[in-house]
Amino acid sequence: MSIGHTLLGLLESGPRHGYDLKRAFDEKFGHDRPLHYGQVYSTMSRLLRNGLVDVDGIEPGDGPERKRYAITEAGIADVGQWLTQPEKPEPYLQSTLYTKVVLALLTGRSAAGLLDTQRAEHLRMMRVLTDRKRGGDLADQLVCDHALFHLEADLRWLELTAARLDRLAKEVGA
């Protein structure tokens, strides 16, 4: 996810302070990975330097002065361009799971045990996400569905790999 583009998109509804941007980001996109304040302010500094935002006002606060940021026309154009570009699909050709299976086979450890443990962890996470989905709003349901579909694909791969483990062990050992 592009933090900069996401913050720019949030600014399109009107000027905001860094604190407000962080809160809006966390509310809409950061359920599992909230932004750190430092990340917000370093991103805003970069966007300011690149002419994608302006400081719309400065207000005194309890600590440092509070800057209110506004998106520029260049920022609006940048977000628009970003939104029209498709994301590169991630093929996961060098996944950690695959690496662990091969290393288990190469070192004489139980690849089947590794696959069983991983399957149990995937199923556990799927139960957590399913429970979260039941209690969530539509946005949270969509986020959970996205993760669940990826976990389902991983489970299919785990099953296929388990079925081919003897053949893979022979090929890896050769």
C-alpha positions in Angstrom: 0.0 0.0 0.0 1.3 3.5 -0.8 1.0 5.4 2.4 1.6 8.7 0.6 -1.1 8.2 -1.9 -3.5 7.0 0.8 -2.9 10.2 2.8 -3.2 12.3 -0.3 -6.6 10.6 -1.0 -7.7 11.3 2.5 -6.8 15.0 2.1 -9.1 15.3 -1.0 -12.0 15.7 1.4 -10.4 18.8 2.9 -7.4 20.0 4.9 -6.4 18.0 8.0 -3.8 17.9 10.7 -1.3 15.0 10.8 -3.1 13.6 13.9 -6.4 13.6 12.0 -4.8 11.9 9.0 -3.4 9.2 11.2 -6.8 8.6 12.8 -8.6 8.5 9.5 -6.0 6.1 8.0 -6.1 3.8 11.0 -9.9 3.8 11.0 -10.3 3.0 7.2 -7.1 1.0 6.4 -5.0 0.3 9.4 -7.0 -2.1 11.5 -4.1 -4.6 11.6 -1.3 -2.2 10.9 -1.9 1.3 12.4 0.5 4.0 11.2 3.0 5.5 13.6 2.9 9.2 14.0 6.5 9.5 12.8 5.5 7.7 9.6 2.7 10.2 9.0 4.9 13.2 9.6 7.8 11.9 7.6 5.4 11.1 4.7 3.8 14.6 4.9 7.3 16.2 4.8 8.1 14.3 1.7 4.7 15.2 0.1 5.3 18.8 1.0 8.8 18.8 -0.5 7.4 17.2 -3.7 4.7 19.9 -4.0 1.8 17.4 -3.5 0.6 19.1 -0.3 0.8 22.6 1.2 0.6 23.8 4.8 -2.9 25.3 5.0 -2.4 26.7 8.5 -0.4 26.4 11.7 -2.0 26.4 15.1 -0.4 26.4 18.5 -0.8 23.2 20.4 0.2 21.7 23.8 3.5 20.7 22.3 4.8 21.6 18.9 2.7 23.7 16.5 0.1 21.8 14.6 0.3 22.0 10.9 -2.8 21.6 8.8 -2.1 20.1 5.4 -4.1 20.6 2.1 -3.7 18.7 -1.1 -2.4 20.6 -4.1 -3.6 20.3 -7.7 -0.5 18.3 -8.4 -1.4 16.0 -5.5 -4.9 15.5 -6.8 -3.4 14.6 -10.2 -0.9 12.2 -8.6 -3.7 10.3 -6.7 -5.8 10.2 -9.8 -2.9 8.6 -11.8 -2.1 6.2 -9.0 -5.8 5.0 -8.8 -5.9 4.2 -12.5 -2.7 2.1 -12.5 -3.3 -1.6 -11.8 -1.4 -3.2 -9.0 1.2 -5.7 -10.0 -0.1 -9.2 -9.1 2.2 -10.9 -6.5 2.9 -14.4 -7.8 4.7 -15.5 -4.6 7.2 -17.5 -6.6 9.7 -17.5 -3.8 7.5 -17.9 -0.8 8.8 -18.6 2.7 6.5 -21.7 2.9 8.1 -23.3 -0.2 11.6 -22.5 1.1 10.8 -24.1 4.5 9.4 -27.3 2.8 12.5 -27.7 0.6 14.9 -27.0 3.5 13.1 -29.5 5.7 13.5 -32.1 3.0 17.2 -31.2 2.4 18.0 -31.4 6.1 16.1 -34.6 6.9 13.4 -32.9 8.9 9.7 -33.6 8.6 8.2 -31.6 5.7 4.9 -33.3 6.3 4.9 -32.0 9.9 5.8 -28.6 8.8 2.9 -28.6 6.3 0.5 -29.9 9.0 1.6 -27.2 11.4 1.2 -24.5 8.8 -2.2 -25.9 7.8 -3.4 -25.6 11.4 -2.1 -22.0 11.6 -3.9 -21.1 8.4 -7.1 -22.6 9.7 -6.8 -20.8 13.0 -6.3 -17.5 11.2 -9.3 -18.2 8.9 -11.5 -18.7 12.0 -10.2 -15.4 13.5 -11.0 -13.6 10.3 -14.4 -15.2 9.9 -15.3 -14.1 13.4 -14.1 -10.6 12.7 -16.0 -10.5 9.4 -19.3 -11.4 11.2 -19.0 -8.4 13.5 -17.5 -6.0 11.0 -19.0 -3.3 8.8 -18.9 -3.8 5.0 -15.4 -2.4 4.7 -14.0 -4.8 7.3 -15.9 -7.7 5.7 -14.3 -6.9 2.4 -10.8 -6.7 3.9 -11.4 -10.1 5.7 -12.7 -11.7 2.5 -9.5 -10.6 0.7 -7.4 -12.2 3.4 -9.6 -15.3 3.5 -9.3 -15.9 -0.2 -5.5 -15.7 0.0 -5.5 -18.1 2.9 -7.7 -20.5 1.0 -5.3 -20.4 -1.9 -2.4 -21.2 0.5 -4.4 -24.1 1.9 -4.9 -25.5 -1.6 -1.1 -25.2 -2.1 -0.4 -26.9 1.2 -2.6 -29.8 0.3 -1.1 -30.2 -3.2 2.4 -30.0 -1.8 1.6 -32.6 0.9 0.2 -34.9 -1.9 3.4 -34.4 -3.9 5.9 -34.6 -1.0 7.4 -37.9 -1.8 8.1 -36.9 -5.4 9.5 -33.5 -4.3 11.8 -35.2 -1.8 13.2 -37.3 -4.6 13.7 -34.3 -6.9 15.3 -32.2 -4.1 17.6 -35.0 -3.1 18.9 -35.5 -6.6 
